Amino acid sequence: MSSAQRKKKYNRIILLLIILYVFPSYYLGIRDYFYYKRELEKNQKRYEKLIREVRELKEMVENLDDPYIIEKLAREKLFMVRPGEIPILIIEKNLKR
């Protein structure tokens, strides 16, 4: 084997070692990027949902002097009924198996 062939062989081995050394860090970086991108999207949806809930709660607080709102909250949240009314509770079952 001539020295030029040995040099090519060593260069290929060194290149292969560099690729094997660098590749996992690129792979892990790309994997982390997609994981955190999904987490960010999930958190943005949760944030938007919480903003809607805050808006609804603020609207409720503003209308707490309205008798209709007071009755609605008492019926929905506290399961209260007027005298003479019969309460009906609907219980939903999860049919997933």
C-alpha positions as CSV (number, residue, x, y, z in Angstrom):
1,M,0.0,0.0,0.0
2,S,1.4,3.4,-0.9
3,S,1.5,6.3,1.5
4,A,-1.2,8.1,-0.6
5,Q,-3.6,5.2,-0.2
6,R,-2.9,5.0,3.6
7,K,-3.5,8.7,3.9
8,K,-6.9,8.3,2.1
9,K,-7.8,5.3,4.3
10,Y,-6.9,7.3,7.5
11,N,-8.8,10.3,6.3
12,R,-11.9,8.1,5.7
13,I,-11.6,6.6,9.1
14,I,-11.2,10.0,10.8
15,L,-14.2,11.4,8.8
16,L,-16.3,8.4,9.8
17,L,-15.4,8.9,13.5
18,I,-16.2,12.6,13.3
19,I,-19.6,11.8,11.7
20,L,-20.3,9.1,14.4
21,Y,-19.3,11.6,17.1
22,V,-21.4,14.5,15.7
23,F,-24.5,12.6,14.5
24,P,-26.0,11.8,17.9
25,S,-25.9,15.4,19.0
26,Y,-27.7,16.5,15.8
27,Y,-30.3,13.8,16.2
28,L,-30.9,14.6,19.8
29,G,-31.2,18.3,19.0
30,I,-33.7,17.7,16.3
31,R,-35.7,15.3,18.5
32,D,-35.8,17.9,21.3
33,Y,-36.8,20.6,18.9
34,F,-39.9,18.7,17.8
35,Y,-40.8,17.7,21.4
36,Y,-40.6,21.2,22.6
37,K,-42.5,22.5,19.6
38,R,-45.4,20.1,20.5
39,E,-45.2,21.2,24.1
40,L,-45.4,24.8,23.1
41,E,-48.5,24.2,20.9
42,K,-50.1,22.3,23.8
43,N,-49.4,25.1,26.2
44,Q,-50.6,27.8,23.7
45,K,-54.0,26.0,23.5
46,R,-54.1,25.7,27.2
47,Y,-53.3,29.4,27.6
48,E,-56.1,30.3,25.1
49,K,-58.6,28.1,27.0
50,L,-57.6,29.7,30.3
51,I,-58.0,33.2,28.8
52,R,-61.5,32.3,27.7
53,E,-62.3,31.0,31.2
54,V,-61.0,34.2,32.8
55,R,-63.1,36.3,30.4
56,E,-66.2,34.3,31.3
57,L,-65.5,34.6,35.1
58,K,-65.0,38.3,34.8
59,E,-68.3,38.6,32.9
60,M,-70.0,36.6,35.7
61,V,-68.5,38.8,38.4
62,E,-69.8,41.9,36.6
63,N,-73.3,40.4,36.5
64,L,-73.5,39.1,40.0
65,D,-76.1,41.6,40.9
66,D,-78.4,40.2,38.1
67,P,-81.0,37.8,39.7
68,Y,-81.0,35.7,36.5
69,I,-77.3,35.1,36.8
70,I,-77.5,34.3,40.5
71,E,-80.2,31.8,39.8
72,K,-78.3,30.3,36.9
73,L,-75.2,29.8,39.0
74,A,-77.2,28.4,41.9
75,R,-78.8,25.8,39.6
76,E,-75.7,24.9,37.6
77,K,-73.0,25.0,40.3
78,L,-74.8,24.3,43.5
79,F,-77.6,22.0,42.0
80,M,-80.3,24.1,43.8
81,V,-83.9,24.0,42.8
82,R,-87.0,26.1,43.6
83,P,-89.6,24.7,46.0
84,G,-91.8,22.2,44.2
85,E,-89.3,21.4,41.5
86,I,-87.9,18.0,41.1
87,P,-84.2,17.9,40.3
88,I,-83.0,15.5,37.6
89,L,-79.3,14.6,37.4
90,I,-78.0,13.1,34.1
91,I,-75.0,11.0,34.7
92,E,-72.9,10.3,31.6
93,K,-71.0,7.0,31.4
94,N,-67.8,6.5,29.4
95,L,-68.4,3.7,27.1
96,K,-64.8,3.3,26.0
97,R,-63.4,-0.1,26.5
